[in-house]
């Protein structure tokens, strides 16, 4: 597996005109090509690590798979590069015979900042989940919800070293951390969590809360819905389209969660005062 961090010489500029040389730690960003049935499917920019979770989660987000039996094999490639050693920037996914091969949904490489770049039309952005939302009922105490950003930060080891990655953490309704993933792409971090859940046979993720370190964008709400997660919380603001989708999909959407306060934009009935 490729390294997650690298060292680089830099110069720090200080107020007063002083400067000093130092060696900094950077989060690695490299392309990962995901191939399905031997054919190119998508290339995404990511931080190496948990690549198989990333591939599985991306396919869940695309609506291509929704059960671990749909992915009998995921492995790094040797045939693409022609080298005898494994190519840790190329994964090949084998689908079960009863699952149709998905059409490649990306005409271009996805950057670490975009989870839906390269789709052919706006209609292709919206996916239909295999796990429709359950009725809105109290699920998580407000006190537990407000504590999640700090709990997430406590486990963000890569962020602590680099300051340059996003995080997604899956928590139980009682606040227990079930899975945490970090990546330069916030959508990749969520895909890695969802892919972990798929490969562990945990989908749908009923009774859980997804806490993310950045803003609540449309693609993150959609990934939440596709995994059957009822509550998503972000430390920053949601977009208008994210709120619209959360309302439509039955997802409880929380923004500006800062320890002592939060704003619930959709389906507040799952938050217990």
N, C-alpha and C positions, 0 to 999 in steps of 0.2 A: 504494500500500500504506500502511496506517496506521502511525503511529509506534510504536516499541517501548518508548520511555521517555518520561517527562514530568518536569517540575521542579515542586517544591512547597515552599512556605515551611514551616518547622518550628522548634521550639524544643528544644534539647538540654538535659536536666537532668543535672547533675553532682553527684557526692558532695560534701558540704559546703555544699549549698544554692545553688551557682552555677548559672547557666543562660546560654545564649547562643542567639541566633537564627542560623539557617542555611538554606540552600537545598539540599534533598535531591533525589536522582534516584530515581524510582520506576519499576518495571516496569509497563507498561500492561496492563490486563486489559479485554478487550472481547468481546462476543458475536460468534460466527460462525455464521451459518445455512448449513447444507449442504443443498442441494436436489438431488434425483436425478430426472432426467427431468422437470424443471419442478415437481416436487412436494416439499413440505417433508419433510426426512428427520430432521434433528437440529439442535439449537442447542447449541453448546458455548462455554464461556468460555475464552478463550485470549489469549496475547500475539500481536499481529499479526506477521506474517512467516512465510514458508514455508507459507502457508495451503493451497496446492494439494497440498503434501506431506501436510499434516494431513488433508485430505479423503480423499486416496488411502489413507493409512495407516489411517484410521478404517474405511474400507470393507474393507480387508484384515482388520482386527481383527474385523469383523462377519461375515467369511466370504463377503462378497458378491462380491469380486474377488480374483484371485491372479496375474494377468498384466497387463502394461502395455497389451496390446491390448484389454483389457476396458474401458479408459478412454480412448476416442478424443478426448475433449475435457473440459477443466475450465476454467471462466472465471468472472470476477466478473460479477455481474448488473447490469443496468440496468432491467429490467422490473419488479422487485419494488417498488422505491422510486418508480418513475414518473419519475425524473430522467434527464436525458440522459447525465450522467456516470456512471462506474462506481461501484457500491456496494461498497466494499472490506470490508464485513462480511457479504456474502452471496455464496456460491459456488454455481454450478450445475454438476452433473456429468452428462455424457452417457455412458451405458453402451453397449457394443456390442450389436447386435441379438440375439446368442445368449446374453446374460446376462439372466436375469429380474430385474426391478426388485425390490430388497429391500423388505420391509415395514418401515415406520418402527419402529425398536426403542426409541424413547424417548418416553415420554408427557410428560416434563418437560424443562426445560433442564438440561443437564449442567453442574455447577459445575466450576471448575478443580481441585477436590480429588477428583472422583469420575469414574471411567472407565466405570462400569456403572450409574449412577443411572437410574431410570425404566424399567427392564425390567419386563415384565408378570408374570413368574414366575421363580423360581430356576432352573428348567430352561433358561430362555433365556440365562442367564449363560454357561454352558459352550458353547464353540464347537468344532467339529471342524475341525482343520487340514487343508489340502490338501498339507501337507509333513510327513508323519510323521517322527519322529526316526530318525536312522540309528543303527546299533549304537554302543554307548559304547566309544570307543577314545581313547587319549591324543591330545590336541589342542593344548593350550597349556601352556607351562612355568609353574610356580608363580611364578617370579621375574617373568615378563612379566605374569601376572595381577595380582600385588600392586602393580605399577607403574601400572596403568591409572587408579585414582582420581586420582593426581597428574597424569597426562597429561590426563585429562578437565578437571581444575581449571585447568590451564595455558591451556586454550582456551575457558573459560567467560567470554567478554567481557561478556555482558549481566549475569551474576552479579557480575562484578567492579565494574560500575557501580552495581548496585542491591541486591545481596545478597538478592534476592527471587524468584529463578526456579530451577527444576529443570533438570537437563541429562541427556541420554542420548547416549552416544557408541558408535558401532559401530567395532570394531577388528578387524584381522586377527589370526590366531593368533600372528603375530610381533610384535604390538603396534602396528602402523601404524594411525593414525586414518583411517577411511574416511569418516565422516560424523558431525557433531555438531549437535544441535539443542537449543535452550533454550526454556522456556515456563513460565508460572506454574503450569500443570498438568503433573505428572510423566507422566501418561498421554498428554497432548498431545505432550510431547517425544519419547516413544517412537513415537507415531503418525507424527510428522514424519520420524523416521529411517526407519521402515518404508515410508512413502509415497515418500520419496526413492528407496529401493531399488526399489520397484515401478516408478516412472516411469523409472528408469535400466535396467530390465530385468534386475535382479540377483537377484530372488527365484527360488528359496529362498536364504537367506543361510547356506549351509553353510560351515563352517570359520571362523566369526566369533564374536566375543564382544561382548555388549551390556553396557556399563557404565553404571549409573545413579547419580545423585548422592544419592538418598534411600533410603527403605526398599523392600523387595521385597514388593509387594502381589500379590494374586491376579491383578488385571487386567493387571499388567505381565508376569507369567509367561505369561499366556494370549497376549498380544500377541507375546511372544518365540516361543512355539510356533507361532502362526499364520504367522509370517514364516520359519519353518524355521531359527531361530537356535539352535545347540546349547548355548550357555553364556550365562547371565546372571549378572552380578555387581553387588552393591549395597554401598554404604558403610555401610548401616544394617541393621536386622534384617528378616527375612522374617516374614510372618504364617503361622499354621498352615495355612491354606487354600492359600497360595502354595506351601508345601512339599509338600502333598498333590498339588497339580496338577503340580508339577515332577516328582515321582516317577512320576505316571501318564503324563505327556506325554513323558517321556524327556529332559527339560531338566536340564542341570547347573546347580544353583542355589547361588550363593555369597553370603554375607552378611558384614557386619562387615569388609569389606575395607579395611584401614587402613594399607597400606604395608608393614608388617612382619608382618602376620598376617591370616588370613581363616578363615571357617568354611564348609565345604562341606556343604550340607544334603541334596543329592540328586545321585546319579550322579557320584561323585568320580573315576571312572575316566578322565574327559577331562582331568584336571589332572595334568600330568607333574611329579613331584618333582625 
